[in-house]
C-alpha cells in the first residue's frame, strides 16, 4: 500500500499540530510497511499501542487549543477523536487475539481516517486559529 507523503497542503497553520500530524503519518507509514511484509501481529499491536498513545497526546493538545480559543466545532472534533481511539483499541485487540492476518481494512482505515480528518475537519480550524494569532 502506498505511503502517505506529507506536503504543504496538509499544513493546518499551527506549528505544533503540524509537527504532531507528521509524527502520526510516520507511524502510519511504519504500519503500512508491516502490511507489505506481513509482519507478526505482536509488532503490529505494539505499534498500534504506540500510535494510540501518541494520537491521544495529539488530540489533547488540539482539543485544548479549541477550548482555549472557543472553537465552535470542538464537539464534532472531540467525537471524531473518541471514535478513532475506540477503533484503534478494537484493531489492537483483534491483532492480539487473532495473531495472524491483520486485516487490510485496518491499514485502509488508518490511512483514510488521517487524510480525511486532517484535510477536512482540521483544515477548518486553520483560518480560525490563525486569526486568533495562533501559529
Ligand atoms: Fe482533529
Backbone and ligand atoms as CSV (ligand in chain L), in Angstrom:
chain,resi,resn,atom,element,x,y,z
A,1,UNK,N,N,0.846,-1.199,0.000
A,1,UNK,CA,C,0.000,0.000,0.000
A,1,UNK,C,C,0.883,1.251,0.000
A,2,UNK,N,N,0.469,2.235,-0.764
A,2,UNK,CA,C,1.278,3.450,-0.867
A,2,UNK,C,C,1.315,4.233,0.441
A,3,UNK,N,N,2.484,4.802,0.719
A,3,UNK,CA,C,2.631,5.572,1.953
A,3,UNK,C,C,2.009,6.951,1.809
A,4,UNK,N,N,1.812,7.603,2.934
A,4,UNK,CA,C,1.303,8.981,2.899
A,4,UNK,C,C,2.517,9.905,2.828
A,5,UNK,N,N,2.506,10.788,1.865
A,5,UNK,CA,C,3.587,11.770,1.780
A,5,UNK,C,C,3.055,13.115,2.248
A,6,UNK,N,N,3.688,13.638,3.312
A,6,UNK,CA,C,3.236,14.925,3.841
A,6,UNK,C,C,3.639,16.028,2.884
A,7,UNK,N,N,2.730,16.926,2.591
A,7,UNK,CA,C,3.146,18.103,1.824
A,7,UNK,C,C,2.468,19.344,2.397
A,8,UNK,N,N,2.848,20.482,1.907
A,8,UNK,CA,C,2.344,21.750,2.451
A,8,UNK,C,C,0.818,21.820,2.503
A,9,UNK,N,N,0.169,21.099,1.616
A,9,UNK,CA,C,-1.291,21.084,1.594
A,9,UNK,C,C,-1.896,20.484,2.860
A,10,UNK,N,N,-1.059,19.791,3.651
A,10,UNK,CA,C,-1.520,19.198,4.907
A,10,UNK,C,C,-1.374,20.172,6.080
A,11,UNK,N,N,-0.717,21.296,5.835
A,11,UNK,CA,C,-0.430,22.199,6.939
A,11,UNK,C,C,-1.699,22.869,7.472
A,12,UNK,N,N,-1.893,22.773,8.806
A,12,UNK,CA,C,-3.058,23.403,9.437
A,12,UNK,C,C,-2.680,24.782,9.992
A,13,UNK,N,N,-1.472,25.213,9.693
A,13,UNK,CA,C,-1.061,26.567,10.054
A,13,UNK,C,C,-0.636,26.752,11.501
A,14,UNK,N,N,-0.587,25.663,12.268
A,14,UNK,CA,C,-0.128,25.734,13.661
A,14,UNK,C,C,1.050,24.764,13.778
A,15,UNK,N,N,2.210,25.328,14.044
A,15,UNK,CA,C,3.444,24.525,14.019
A,15,UNK,C,C,3.419,23.252,14.847
A,16,UNK,N,N,2.989,23.392,16.098
A,16,UNK,CA,C,2.981,22.222,16.998
A,16,UNK,C,C,2.093,21.115,16.426
A,17,UNK,N,N,0.928,21.505,15.913
A,17,UNK,CA,C,-0.006,20.492,15.401
A,17,UNK,C,C,0.505,19.881,14.101
A,18,UNK,N,N,1.129,20.679,13.258
A,18,UNK,CA,C,1.739,20.131,12.038
A,18,UNK,C,C,2.800,19.088,12.392
A,19,UNK,N,N,3.627,19.419,13.380
A,19,UNK,CA,C,4.700,18.502,13.782
A,19,UNK,C,C,4.107,17.187,14.295
A,20,UNK,N,N,3.015,17.278,15.046
A,20,UNK,CA,C,2.375,16.060,15.568
A,20,UNK,C,C,1.727,15.257,14.447
A,21,UNK,N,N,1.090,15.958,13.514
A,21,UNK,CA,C,0.491,15.255,12.373
A,21,UNK,C,C,1.567,14.514,11.579
A,22,UNK,N,N,2.722,15.146,11.405
A,22,UNK,CA,C,3.821,14.490,10.668
A,22,UNK,C,C,4.259,13.220,11.386
A,23,UNK,N,N,4.353,13.324,12.714
A,23,UNK,CA,C,4.773,12.173,13.510
A,23,UNK,C,C,3.765,11.021,13.377
A,24,UNK,N,N,2.490,11.362,13.374
A,24,UNK,CA,C,1.454,10.335,13.244
A,24,UNK,C,C,1.525,9.685,11.860
A,25,UNK,N,N,1.764,10.494,10.845
A,25,UNK,CA,C,1.898,9.956,9.484
A,25,UNK,C,C,3.081,8.991,9.419
A,26,UNK,N,N,4.160,9.331,10.120
A,26,UNK,CA,C,5.325,8.431,10.151
A,26,UNK,C,C,4.935,7.077,10.757
A,27,UNK,N,N,4.151,7.102,11.827
A,27,UNK,CA,C,3.725,5.837,12.461
A,27,UNK,C,C,2.824,5.050,11.500
A,28,UNK,N,N,1.928,5.736,10.813
A,28,UNK,CA,C,1.054,5.037,9.856
A,28,UNK,C,C,1.899,4.399,8.761
A,29,UNK,N,N,2.886,5.147,8.274
A,29,UNK,CA,C,3.741,4.595,7.220
A,29,UNK,C,C,4.494,3.355,7.699
A,30,UNK,N,N,4.913,3.359,8.958
A,30,UNK,CA,C,5.581,2.188,9.535
A,30,UNK,C,C,4.626,0.992,9.494
A,31,UNK,N,N,3.369,1.243,9.837
A,31,UNK,CA,C,2.368,0.166,9.814
A,31,UNK,C,C,2.100,-0.311,8.380
A,32,UNK,N,N,2.070,0.632,7.450
A,32,UNK,CA,C,1.824,0.251,6.053
A,32,UNK,C,C,2.941,-0.655,5.543
A,33,UNK,N,N,4.157,-0.369,5.973
A,33,UNK,CA,C,5.293,-1.212,5.591
A,33,UNK,C,C,5.124,-2.617,6.155
A,34,UNK,N,N,4.599,-2.698,7.382
A,34,UNK,CA,C,4.378,-4.001,8.012
A,34,UNK,C,C,3.358,-4.802,7.222
A,35,UNK,N,N,2.376,-4.102,6.690
A,35,UNK,CA,C,1.361,-4.775,5.892
A,35,UNK,C,C,2.017,-5.436,4.683
A,36,UNK,N,N,2.932,-4.701,4.037
A,36,UNK,CA,C,3.600,-5.223,2.851
A,36,UNK,C,C,4.470,-6.428,3.163
A,37,UNK,N,N,5.066,-6.430,4.362
A,37,UNK,CA,C,5.972,-7.526,4.682
A,37,UNK,C,C,5.288,-8.601,5.532
A,38,UNK,N,N,3.969,-8.463,5.758
A,38,UNK,CA,C,3.209,-9.450,6.529
A,38,UNK,C,C,3.821,-9.678,7.916
A,39,UNK,N,N,4.052,-8.589,8.631
A,39,UNK,CA,C,4.657,-8.708,9.958
A,39,UNK,C,C,3.738,-9.408,10.949
A,40,UNK,N,N,4.334,-9.944,11.993
A,40,UNK,CA,C,3.553,-10.630,13.024
A,40,UNK,C,C,2.645,-9.669,13.759
A,41,UNK,N,N,1.592,-10.213,14.353
A,41,UNK,CA,C,0.600,-9.363,14.998
A,41,UNK,C,C,1.162,-8.674,16.235
A,42,UNK,N,N,2.215,-9.254,16.823
A,42,UNK,CA,C,2.757,-8.663,18.037
A,42,UNK,C,C,3.328,-7.269,17.777
A,43,UNK,N,N,4.136,-7.189,16.727
A,43,UNK,CA,C,4.739,-5.897,16.398
A,43,UNK,C,C,3.659,-4.914,15.941
A,44,UNK,N,N,2.653,-5.441,15.259
A,44,UNK,CA,C,1.550,-4.575,14.811
A,44,UNK,C,C,0.799,-4.022,16.023
A,45,UNK,N,N,0.480,-4.888,16.985
A,45,UNK,CA,C,-0.269,-4.395,18.150
A,45,UNK,C,C,0.580,-3.443,18.989
A,46,UNK,N,N,1.886,-3.705,19.059
A,46,UNK,CA,C,2.766,-2.783,19.791
A,46,UNK,C,C,2.772,-1.405,19.137
A,47,UNK,N,N,2.852,-1.409,17.808
A,47,UNK,CA,C,2.893,-0.130,17.094
A,47,UNK,C,C,1.552,0.594,17.205
A,48,UNK,N,N,0.459,-0.186,17.205
A,48,UNK,CA,C,-0.864,0.429,17.370
A,48,UNK,C,C,-1.011,1.055,18.755
A,49,UNK,N,N,-0.426,0.403,19.750
A,49,UNK,CA,C,-0.471,0.944,21.106
A,49,UNK,C,C,0.279,2.271,21.149
A,50,UNK,N,N,1.436,2.278,20.500
A,50,UNK,CA,C,2.237,3.497,20.435
A,50,UNK,C,C,1.446,4.599,19.721
A,51,UNK,N,N,0.797,4.196,18.654
A,51,UNK,CA,C,0.005,5.137,17.866
A,51,UNK,C,C,-1.128,5.724,18.704
A,52,UNK,N,N,-1.773,4.865,19.491
A,52,UNK,CA,C,-2.877,5.339,20.325
A,52,UNK,C,C,-2.392,6.320,21.382
A,53,UNK,N,N,-1.238,6.037,21.963
A,53,UNK,CA,C,-0.686,6.943,22.974
A,53,UNK,C,C,-0.349,8.284,22.341
A,54,UNK,N,N,0.289,8.197,21.191
A,54,UNK,CA,C,0.698,9.432,20.537
A,54,UNK,C,C,-0.505,10.224,20.038
A,55,UNK,N,N,-1.472,9.518,19.461
A,55,UNK,CA,C,-2.675,10.186,18.952
A,55,UNK,C,C,-3.432,10.848,20.101
A,56,UNK,N,N,-3.503,10.163,21.265
A,56,UNK,CA,C,-4.208,10.720,22.421
A,56,UNK,C,C,-3.541,12.019,22.866
A,57,UNK,N,N,-2.212,11.998,22.873
A,57,UNK,CA,C,-1.448,13.190,23.254
A,57,UNK,C,C,-1.763,14.347,22.281
A,58,UNK,N,N,-1.780,13.998,21.016
A,58,UNK,CA,C,-2.067,14.997,19.986
A,58,UNK,C,C,-3.496,15.536,20.104
A,59,UNK,N,N,-4.466,14.647,20.273
A,59,UNK,CA,C,-5.860,15.076,20.391
A,59,UNK,C,C,-6.032,16.004,21.601
A,60,UNK,N,N,-5.362,15.661,22.701
A,60,UNK,CA,C,-5.452,16.506,23.892
A,60,UNK,C,C,-4.974,17.922,23.611
A,61,UNK,N,N,-3.857,17.993,22.916
A,61,UNK,CA,C,-3.276,19.306,22.590
A,61,UNK,C,C,-4.235,20.093,21.693
A,62,UNK,N,N,-4.714,19.415,20.664
A,62,UNK,CA,C,-5.610,20.049,19.698
A,62,UNK,C,C,-6.898,20.522,20.389
A,63,UNK,N,N,-7.453,19.647,21.216
A,63,UNK,CA,C,-8.701,19.979,21.913
A,63,UNK,C,C,-8.484,21.109,22.924
A,64,UNK,N,N,-7.316,21.144,23.536
A,64,UNK,CA,C,-7.022,22.208,24.483
A,64,UNK,C,C,-7.024,23.569,23.776
A,65,UNK,N,N,-6.390,23.610,22.606
A,65,UNK,CA,C,-6.392,24.849,21.816
A,65,UNK,C,C,-7.825,25.250,21.476
A,66,UNK,N,N,-8.632,24.251,21.087
A,66,UNK,CA,C,-10.014,24.530,20.710
A,66,UNK,C,C,-10.801,25.133,21.864
A,67,UNK,N,N,-10.575,24.588,23.058
A,67,UNK,CA,C,-11.259,25.115,24.239
A,67,UNK,C,C,-10.738,26.508,24.590
A,68,UNK,N,N,-9.414,26.655,24.545
A,68,UNK,CA,C,-8.804,27.952,24.888
A,68,UNK,C,C,-9.306,29.081,23.990
A,69,UNK,N,N,-9.492,28.756,22.715
A,69,UNK,CA,C,-9.865,29.803,21.760
A,69,UNK,C,C,-11.358,29.785,21.398
A,70,UNK,N,N,-12.113,28.910,22.027
A,70,UNK,CA,C,-13.550,28.855,21.777
A,70,UNK,C,C,-13.921,28.424,20.367
A,71,UNK,N,N,-13.267,27.376,19.901
A,71,UNK,CA,C,-13.546,26.887,18.553
A,71,UNK,C,C,-14.936,26.231,18.508
A,72,UNK,N,N,-15.820,26.708,17.589
A,72,UNK,CA,C,-17.214,26.217,17.609
A,72,UNK,C,C,-17.386,24.732,17.252
A,73,UNK,N,N,-16.462,24.166,16.505
A,73,UNK,CA,C,-16.656,22.766,16.121
A,73,UNK,C,C,-15.962,21.762,17.047
A,74,UNK,N,N,-15.624,22.235,18.224
A,74,UNK,CA,C,-14.990,21.365,19.217
A,74,UNK,C,C,-15.766,20.065,19.478
A,75,UNK,N,N,-17.097,20.115,19.674
A,75,UNK,CA,C,-17.813,18.853,19.961
A,75,UNK,C,C,-17.666,17.804,18.861
A,76,UNK,N,N,-17.731,18.236,17.616
A,76,UNK,CA,C,-17.583,17.299,16.498
A,76,UNK,C,C,-16.176,16.699,16.471
A,77,UNK,N,N,-15.184,17.562,16.688
A,77,UNK,CA,C,-13.799,17.089,16.712
A,77,UNK,C,C,-13.600,16.065,17.830
A,78,UNK,N,N,-14.118,16.397,18.998
A,78,UNK,CA,C,-13.950,15.504,20.139
A,78,UNK,C,C,-14.578,14.138,19.853
A,79,UNK,N,N,-15.743,14.171,19.230
A,79,UNK,CA,C,-16.451,12.944,18.893
A,79,UNK,C,C,-15.618,12.107,17.910
A,80,UNK,N,N,-15.099,12.756,16.888
A,80,UNK,CA,C,-14.289,12.026,15.905
A,80,UNK,C,C,-13.024,11.446,16.539
A,81,UNK,N,N,-12.409,12.214,17.431
A,81,UNK,CA,C,-11.200,11.737,18.103
A,81,UNK,C,C,-11.510,10.504,18.960
A,82,UNK,N,N,-12.655,10.559,19.654
A,82,UNK,CA,C,-13.035,9.425,20.510
A,82,UNK,C,C,-13.302,8.174,19.683
A,83,UNK,N,N,-13.995,8.366,18.553
A,83,UNK,CA,C,-14.295,7.227,17.683
A,83,UNK,C,C,-13.004,6.594,17.159
A,84,UNK,N,N,-12.069,7.465,16.814
A,84,UNK,CA,C,-10.794,6.956,16.312
A,84,UNK,C,C,-10.081,6.113,17.368
A,85,UNK,N,N,-10.022,6.637,18.592
A,85,UNK,CA,C,-9.328,5.921,19.667
A,85,UNK,C,C,-9.987,4.560,19.934
A,86,UNK,N,N,-11.319,4.546,19.907
A,86,UNK,CA,C,-12.052,3.303,20.143
A,86,UNK,C,C,-11.730,2.276,19.050
A,87,UNK,N,N,-11.701,2.747,17.820
A,87,UNK,CA,C,-11.446,1.879,16.671
A,87,UNK,C,C,-10.033,1.278,16.746
A,88,UNK,N,N,-9.073,2.092,17.160
A,88,UNK,CA,C,-7.692,1.594,17.247
A,88,UNK,C,C,-7.578,0.537,18.336
A,89,UNK,N,N,-8.278,0.757,19.442
A,89,UNK,CA,C,-8.264,-0.246,20.508
A,89,UNK,C,C,-8.836,-1.563,19.960
A,90,UNK,N,N,-9.916,-1.492,19.191
A,90,UNK,CA,C,-10.508,-2.691,18.574
A,90,UNK,C,C,-9.512,-3.406,17.674
A,91,UNK,N,N,-8.865,-2.647,16.800
A,91,UNK,CA,C,-7.887,-3.244,15.883
A,91,UNK,C,C,-6.743,-3.883,16.659
A,92,UNK,N,N,-6.334,-3.200,17.716
A,92,UNK,CA,C,-5.223,-3.668,18.526
A,92,UNK,C,C,-5.581,-4.993,19.206
A,93,UNK,N,N,-6.777,-5.057,19.756
A,93,UNK,CA,C,-7.244,-6.295,20.394
A,93,UNK,C,C,-7.346,-7.398,19.349
A,94,UNK,N,N,-7.873,-7.044,18.190
A,94,UNK,CA,C,-8.007,-8.012,17.106
A,94,UNK,C,C,-6.663,-8.601,16.726
A,95,UNK,N,N,-5.665,-7.739,16.605
A,95,UNK,CA,C,-4.322,-8.197,16.232
A,95,UNK,C,C,-3.769,-9.134,17.299
A,96,UNK,N,N,-4.062,-8.840,18.559
A,96,UNK,CA,C,-3.544,-9.678,19.637
A,96,UNK,C,C,-4.263,-11.024,19.709
A,97,UNK,N,N,-5.564,-10.996,19.468
A,97,UNK,CA,C,-6.355,-12.221,19.576
A,97,UNK,C,C,-6.112,-13.157,18.386
A,98,UNK,N,N,-6.151,-12.594,17.191
A,98,UNK,CA,C,-6.070,-13.446,16.004
A,98,UNK,C,C,-4.649,-13.855,15.611
A,99,UNK,N,N,-3.686,-13.121,16.121
A,99,UNK,CA,C,-2.263,-13.434,15.905
A,99,UNK,C,C,-1.778,-13.300,14.454
A,100,UNK,N,N,-2.565,-13.777,13.523
A,100,UNK,CA,C,-2.115,-13.653,12.129
A,100,UNK,C,C,-3.138,-12.847,11.330
A,101,UNK,N,N,-2.799,-12.576,10.124
A,101,UNK,CA,C,-3.713,-11.904,9.202
A,101,UNK,C,C,-4.366,-10.640,9.745
A,102,UNK,N,N,-3.540,-9.672,10.004
A,102,UNK,CA,C,-4.063,-8.376,10.408
A,102,UNK,C,C,-4.845,-7.848,9.203
A,103,UNK,N,N,-6.094,-7.478,9.407
A,103,UNK,CA,C,-6.914,-7.130,8.247
A,103,UNK,C,C,-6.416,-5.912,7.474
A,104,UNK,N,N,-6.417,-6.049,6.159
A,104,UNK,CA,C,-6.020,-4.951,5.283
A,104,UNK,C,C,-6.903,-3.744,5.510
A,105,UNK,N,N,-8.106,-4.027,5.964
A,105,UNK,CA,C,-9.089,-2.977,6.268
A,105,UNK,C,C,-8.523,-1.961,7.272
A,106,UNK,N,N,-7.728,-2.488,8.200
A,106,UNK,CA,C,-7.161,-1.612,9.213
A,106,UNK,C,C,-6.221,-0.566,8.613
A,107,UNK,N,N,-5.408,-1.000,7.659
A,107,UNK,CA,C,-4.448,-0.087,7.049
A,107,UNK,C,C,-5.171,0.970,6.219
A,108,UNK,N,N,-6.210,0.512,5.522
A,108,UNK,CA,C,-7.008,1.444,4.724
A,108,UNK,C,C,-7.676,2.464,5.635
A,109,UNK,N,N,-8.191,1.964,6.771
A,109,UNK,CA,C,-8.872,2.846,7.725
A,109,UNK,C,C,-7.927,3.925,8.250
A,110,UNK,N,N,-6.757,3.490,8.715
A,110,UNK,CA,C,-5.790,4.427,9.281
A,110,UNK,C,C,-5.399,5.508,8.288
A,111,UNK,N,N,-5.116,5.045,7.099
A,111,UNK,CA,C,-4.661,5.965,6.066
A,111,UNK,C,C,-5.762,6.963,5.701
A,112,UNK,N,N,-6.953,6.457,5.446
A,112,UNK,CA,C,-8.002,7.382,5.018
A,112,UNK,C,C,-8.524,8.231,6.166
A,113,UNK,N,N,-8.530,7.673,7.394
A,113,UNK,CA,C,-9.014,8.486,8.512
A,113,UNK,C,C,-8.172,9.737,8.672
A,114,UNK,N,N,-6.870,9.570,8.715
A,114,UNK,CA,C,-5.999,10.728,8.935
A,114,UNK,C,C,-6.022,11.696,7.776
A,115,UNK,N,N,-5.995,11.140,6.564
A,115,UNK,CA,C,-6.008,12.029,5.408
A,115,UNK,C,C,-7.298,12.851,5.412
A,116,UNK,N,N,-8.439,12.169,5.593
A,116,UNK,CA,C,-9.719,12.881,5.591
A,116,UNK,C,C,-9.860,13.830,6.773
A,117,UNK,N,N,-9.449,13.341,7.943
A,117,UNK,CA,C,-9.604,14.171,9.137
A,117,UNK,C,C,-8.759,15.450,9.039
A,118,UNK,N,N,-7.518,15.300,8.646
A,118,UNK,CA,C,-6.653,16.484,8.543
A,118,UNK,C,C,-7.144,17.416,7.431
A,119,UNK,N,N,-7.411,16.834,6.277
A,119,UNK,CA,C,-7.761,17.680,5.135
A,119,UNK,C,C,-9.158,18.281,5.223
A,120,UNK,N,N,-10.067,17.623,5.954
A,120,UNK,CA,C,-11.410,18.183,6.049
A,120,UNK,C,C,-11.670,18.872,7.390
A,121,UNK,N,N,-11.683,18.101,8.474
A,121,UNK,CA,C,-12.036,18.701,9.771
A,121,UNK,C,C,-10.967,19.664,10.296
A,122,UNK,N,N,-9.712,19.180,10.340
A,122,UNK,CA,C,-8.663,20.031,10.918
A,122,UNK,C,C,-8.446,21.290,10.072
A,123,UNK,N,N,-8.574,21.138,8.766
A,123,UNK,CA,C,-8.339,22.280,7.880
A,123,UNK,C,C,-9.314,23.423,8.171
A,124,UNK,N,N,-10.486,23.071,8.723
A,124,UNK,CA,C,-11.487,24.092,9.038
A,124,UNK,C,C,-11.036,25.046,10.146
A,125,UNK,N,N,-10.094,24.585,11.012
A,125,UNK,CA,C,-9.655,25.495,12.084
A,125,UNK,C,C,-8.432,26.319,11.690
A,126,UNK,N,N,-7.896,26.064,10.524
A,126,UNK,CA,C,-6.692,26.781,10.086
A,126,UNK,C,C,-6.888,28.307,10.150
A,127,UNK,N,N,-7.920,28.770,9.461
A,127,UNK,CA,C,-8.194,30.202,9.394
A,127,UNK,C,C,-8.570,30.733,10.788
A,128,UNK,N,N,-9.381,29.955,11.491
A,128,UNK,CA,C,-9.849,30.342,12.830
A,128,UNK,C,C,-8.680,30.604,13.782
A,129,UNK,N,N,-7.780,29.628,13.879
A,129,UNK,CA,C,-6.629,29.775,14.786
A,129,UNK,C,C,-5.702,30.878,14.330
A,130,UNK,N,N,-5.510,30.977,13.042
A,130,UNK,CA,C,-4.605,31.991,12.510
A,130,UNK,C,C,-5.098,33.395,12.819
A,131,UNK,N,N,-6.403,33.579,12.705
A,131,UNK,CA,C,-6.971,34.893,13.010
A,131,UNK,C,C,-6.858,35.228,14.490
A,132,UNK,N,N,-6.764,34.179,15.311
A,132,UNK,CA,C,-6.603,34.399,16.760
A,132,UNK,C,C,-5.126,34.585,17.117
A,133,UNK,N,N,-4.280,34.463,16.104
A,133,UNK,CA,C,-2.854,34.666,16.344
A,133,UNK,C,C,-2.096,33.408,16.716
A,134,UNK,N,N,-2.761,32.259,16.645
A,134,UNK,CA,C,-2.079,31.006,16.963
A,134,UNK,C,C,-1.413,30.466,15.703
A,135,UNK,N,N,-0.103,30.261,15.794
A,135,UNK,CA,C,0.614,29.810,14.587
A,135,UNK,C,C,1.554,28.673,14.895
L,1,LIG,FE,FE,-8.535,16.726,14.872
